[in-house]
Amino acid sequence: MNQGRKNWLVTSLLIVGTVLVLLPLYLTITIALKTPQEMSDPLLSLPDQWRFQNFIDAIQMTDFFGALFNSVTVTLFVVLFTLLSNSLVAYAIARNMHKRFYKFLFYYFVSAMFVPFPIIMLPIVKQTAVWNLDNPIGLILLYVVYGLAFNVFIYVGYIKSIPKELEEAAIIDGASTWGVFWRVIFPLLTPMNATVGILTCLWAWNDFMLPLVILSDPDYATLPLVQYIFQSEFSTNYNLAFASYLMALAPMVLVYVFAQKWIISGVMKGSIK
C-alpha cells in the first residue's frame, strides 16, 4: 500500500546531500579552468574561456609525474604489505582468542584506534629521523603499522565466521599451519581483502599529514605534498591548485568507481557474519 508513496524527508535529505557533494566538485572543475582574472567573477559562474593551460602549468610546477611515481610506489607497497601482514596477525589472534595473551593483543591493537595521530606525531618524527627511516620505506612501514588496529578488528570478526572444520580437513591432508593459512584461509578472505585493500589504497594515496612530517627529501614528495607549492604566506594560486587537485584525484576516482562493489560487499559480509 505504501510502496507508491514517496518519503519526502528522506528524498529531501538525499537532495541536500547530493548538492553538498557535487557543489565542491563543480567549483573545483570550473575554477581549474578559469583565468586568474575570472576569479573575481561570481563563484558559480562558468569560465568564459576554458583555460587548459592551467593543467600544463601545474604539471611543470609540481613535477607531477615524479610525485605520481612516488605516490604509486608507496601506495602499491602499502596495500601489498598490509594485506599480507595484517591478515596473518588477525588469523593468529582469531584462532587463539580463548588464550589470555591473544585476547590481550586483540584489545591492545583495537585500543590503538582511539589514539589521535597528533599525540604521537612528534615521537614518530624523532624516531624515524634517528633510524634513517625519514624516506618512503619508513612511510610504508608506518602506514602498515597504523592500519593494523582497524584491520585486525574487521579481519578477526570475519575469520571467526570461517568454519574450523575446513582447517581440520587440511591438517588431516598434511597441511602445516602456514599451508592452512595461505591455501585455505587467505583465499576465503578475498571479500575482506578487497575491502581492506581499497580503503588502504585510498588512505595512503590521499594522506597529507604523515608524508609531511616524515619525508625530509623533496624528491620523495607524494602528490598531496606537492599541492602545497601553490599556497604561500600571502596568496594562493587557486587555478593551478585546483587543476593539480583534479589530476591527483583522477586515479583514485577510477579505482573507487571500479572497486566500490567489492567495498560494499566486503563491509556487508563482515557486518552480517
N, C-alpha and C positions, 0 to 999 in steps of 0.2 A: 504493500500500500504506500509506503514512504519512499520507494525506490525512485519515483519520478520527481520528488521534491528536492530542491537544492538546499544545502546547508549554507546560508548566506554568510554566516560568521566565519566558517572555515574558508569559504571562497574568498571573502574579503581579506583574510589573513594571508592566503596564498598569493593574492594580487599584490598586497603590500610587500610581502617577502620577495616576490619576483622583481618588483620595481627596485627594491633596495639592493638586490644583487646585480641587476642589469645596468642601473644608473652609473655606478663607478666604472663598469666596463665600457659603457658608452663614452664617458668622459675621457677615459684613458685613450681610447681609439681616436676620438676627434682631436684631443689636444696633441697627440703624437703626430697628427697630420696637419696641424696648423703652423703658421709662421709665428715668430715671437711677437710681431706687431698685432696679430689677431688675438693675442691673449687678453687684450683689453675689451674684446667683444663680449656679448652676453655668454655666460658659461655654457649654456646648452646649444649655442649656435653651431652650425656646421662650418667647416673651413671653406673659404672662398676658392682656394686652390689647394689641391691635395699635395702636400709637400713631402714626398717620399725621401727627399734628401736627408731628412731627419734620421732615418734609419741608417743611411750610409755614414753620416757623421757620428752617430752613436757607436757604430761598429769600430770606426777608427779610433775614437777617443777611449774606448774601454778595452781595446784588444779583445774584442768579443770572442773570437774563435779560440784564443788561448784560454780565456776564462771558461768557455764552453767545454774545452777538453778537460780542464781541472774538475769542473762540476760532474761531468760524465764519469770520469775516473773514480772520484770519491764516491759518487752515488752507487756505481756498479759494485765496488768492493764492499761498501757498507751493507748493501742488500744481500750480497752473497754470504759474507761472514755472519750477518745477523741470522739468516735462515739456518745456517749450519750449526752455529754455536748455541743460539737461544733455544731452538727446538730440542737440542741434545740435553741442555741443562733442565729444561722443563720435563723432559721424559724421565730423567733420573729422579726428579722431585715427585712427579706424579705417581710413579710406581713405588715410591718409598715413603709416602705421606704418613703411613702408620708408625714410622720411626720419628722420634722427637727431633733428631738433628735435621732431617729433611723438612719437617714441618716448620722448624725454626727458620731454615733457609727460605722457605716459601714466603713466610710473613716478613722476613728481613728484606727480600727483594721487593715485595709489594709495598712495603713502607717507604721505599725509595721514591715512589711516585709522588709522595707528599712533600718532598724536599725541593723548594724553589731553586732554580738554577742560580740566581744572583747570590745566594748564600755560599755556594761552593765555587763561584766563578774565580775569585782571586787565588784560592789554593790551587785550583787546576792550572791557572796560568803559570804559577810559580813552579809546580811540579813538571809540567811539560817543557818549560824552559830548561830546568835542571837536567832532565833526562833526554834533552835534544829531540823532543817529540813535538816541537812547535812547527810542524810541517804536515803535509797530507796524511802521512802514516799515523801520526798522533791523532789527527782529526778523525780518521776512520776508526781507530780503536775507541775513541771516546763515544762516537755515535753507537757503536756496537754495544758498549757497556751501558750507556744511558737508556738504550731501548730494552735492556734486559728486564727491567722491572715490569713494564706493561706487557711485554711479550710473554714472559713467564706466566703472568696472571691468566692470559687468554689461552696459552698453549696447554697449561695444566688442566684447565677446565675441559678442553677438547680431548686431551689424551685420556682422561678418566672415562670418557664415554666409549673408548675403544675396548672391545671385549678382550680380557686377558687370555681367553682360550686360543685366540689367534697366535699369541706369542708362545703359549704352551705347545701348540702343534708344531711351530717352527723349531722349538728347542728339541722336541722329540725327533724331528728330522735331522738334528745335528747342528743347528744354527747356534752361534755364540751370542752373547748379549749385543755385541756390535752388529752382528749379522741380523739379529731380530730388529734392531732399530732401523738400519739402513734398508733392509729388504721388506720389512713388514710395516713398521710404524711410519717411517718417513713418507712413503708413498700415500699412506692413508691421511697424512696431514696436508695434502695438496690444497684443499679449500682454505685452510688456515694459513698455510704458507703463502698463498696468493694474497690474502688479506694483509698479513704482516709485511710481505714484500712490497706491496703497493703503498701502504701507509709509510713504511720506512723510506721508500723512494721519494715520496712527496716531501717528507720531513727533511731528509738530507739535501734535497735539491733546493728547497726554499729557505733553509735556515740561514739567518744572518749573524746572530749573536755569537755562536760558537766559533765559526771561522774568523770573526772579527777579533776575538780575544786570543785565539790560538795561533793563527798563521802570522808569522813575522816577516816573511819574504813576499813582496807584492807579486812576484812571478807565480806564486801558488794561489793567488786570489781566485775565489769561485765567483759565479755570476752574481749572486746577491751582493757581494762585496764591491764589485766594480761599479755598481749603480751609485755608490756613494760619491763618485767623482763629480756628479752633476750638482752636488749640493756644497756650496761654500758658506762661509760665515755670514755673508751679506746678501746672497742671492741664490736662486735655484733655477737651472735651465729646465723648465718643465717639459718643453717639447722634446728635447733629446732624452730626458729621463724617462718619459712615458713611452717613447719609441723603444728604448732599451728594455723597459719592463715587459713590453709586449713580446719582444724577441726571446727574453728569458722565460716568459710564461708559456710560450707556444709548445715546447716539448712536453711539459707536464700536463697540459690540457689534452694533448693527444693520448698520453699514457692513461689519463683518467677516463677519457671517453671510451677507449677500447677495453679498459680493465674494470670499469665500475660494476659490471655484473658479478665479477669474482669478489669484489669488496663486499657487496651487499649479501651475496650468498654465503660468504665465509662468516660474516658477522651474524647472520641469521642462524646458521648451523651452530655456531659457537654459543649463541644465547639460548637456543632451544635445548641443545644437549646439556 
